[in-house]
Amino acid sequence: MGFSNALRAEFFRGHRMHVGMVLALLYLGVALLYILAGAGAWVSAGIEGTFAGFSADPSYFELINVDGSVAERTVAASLAHTVLFPIASVVVVGLLFNSQRGGANIAVSRARGTREGSLYLARVVVSSTYLTLCYVLFTLIAYMAFSASGQATDVVLLIQRVSLNALINISYVVVCVTAFAVFRQKALVSGGLITATFAGLIAAMSFPGDSIPVHMFHWMRACGVGVPGIGPEGVSFSLASAIVCAPILYVSQEVRRRLD
C-alpha cells in the first residue's frame, strides 16, 4: 500500500513539474546536435579494428576501417546520443528531489504510512519510466532517419543494443536516486554526479583496452562498432551497480536515524 501511494504521488508530481516537457526540450537540443555535428566522432576510443564511443556519422566508421557490419554502424550512430543520457538523468531525478514543490506531497505520503524505502523505489520507477521512454523514442526516430537516408539496417541488432543500453541507463538512474537520497544536497549531488560520470568517460578513453567499472565504459562499448562481448559484461555491471545501492541507502538511513 505504501509503495502504490508513493508511486502515484511521484507520477503526479512528475506530471505537475512537466518532466516530459523538460525531456522533450533536452532531446530537441540533442536533435540539433545530430544535425549540426558534421563528420567524425564525438567521443572515440578502442583498440585497432574496433570503435568504442559515440558518433552520429555512420560514414565515419567506414573511414577508420572498423570490423563491424554496415548495419551495425547505423545502429551505433542511432545510439550516439547516449553520451548525454547522464545529463538528462541528473535533471529528471533532481526535479523529483525538488523539496520546494514536493514537500507537501511527500509529507502527505509519509502521513499515510509511506516509508523512505517506498518513496525511494517510487522515484526510481518514475525516473526510469520517463527517461527510458524518451531514450527509446529518440533512438527510434534517429534510426528511422538514417534508414530513410539509405543506410543499411538491422532491427534485431537495434533491439539488442537498445535493451542493453536501457538496462545500463536504469542502473545509472538508481545510482542518481541513491546519491540524491543519501546526500540531500541537490546542487552538490548534481555537480558531483556529472563530474564523476564524465571523469569515467575520460578514464575509459585513456585506457581503451582495460575494463573500467563505470557506466561510461559500458555505454561506449554498447554504442560502438566491432566491440566483442559487450552483452554479458554490460548486464553484470548494471545489475551489480544497482544492487550495491541498496546497502548504501540502508546504512545512510540508519546513520541519519541515529543522529536524529
Secondary structure, DSSP 8 states (H G I E B T S, - for coil): -HHHHHHHHHHHHHHHTTHHHHHHHHHHHHHHHHHH--SS-SEEE-STT-BEEE-S-HHHHHHTT-SS-HHHHHHHHHTGGGGGHHHHHHHHHHHHT-HHHHHHHHHHHHHTT--HHHHHHHHHHHHHHHHHHHHHHHHHHHHHHHHHTT----HHHHHHHHHHHHHHHHHHHHHHHHHHHHH--HHHHHHHHHHHHHHHHHHHHH-TTS---SHHHHHHHHTSBS-TTHHHHHHHHHHHHHHTHHHHHHHHHHHHHHH-
